[in-house]
Amino acid sequence: MPALNGAPVLVRHEADAPKERSTCGWRHMLISRQDHDSTAAWVHVVDIDGAKLHYHKAATEIYYVLEGEGSILLDGEEHEIRRGSVVHIPPGVVHGARGRMRVLVAGIPDMSDGDLFFPE
């Protein structure tokens, strides 16, 4: 049954989510633009392993570390993170992670391929 705005509800298990290589590692796309045009945000589980430094001009990202530990670089400053850590990354902040960890990542608004940039 669709919500009042016409968007369908969604229940998805991680094992059934589409999986693809990303800038940060492998992501399981739990909710994203591919599910419905009016998706306001996306939520992925990302297995981070050697994330490249990048930034977004429009999207805010929120990371929640589910497993593992390492560090995250935010505009050149390194912060240790581990299971239970949460990180808020506003638009324009150059970021990348080091270490091996599993992270729940929410992006607002739903991120497009055109909102991924690499520092020079």
Sequence and secondary structure as in RCSB ss.txt:
>XXXX:A:sequence
MPALNGAPVLVRHEADAPKERSTCGWRHMLISRQDHDSTAAWVHVVDIDGAKLHYHKAATEIYYVLEGEGSILLD
GEEHEIRRGSVVHIPPGVVHGARGRMRVLVAGIPDMSDGDLFFPE
>XXXX:A:secstr
 B TTS B     GGGS EEE SSEEEEEEE TTT TT   EEEEEEEES   BB SS EEEEEEEEEEEEEEET
TEEEEEETT EEEE TT  EEEEEEEEEEEEEES   GGG B   
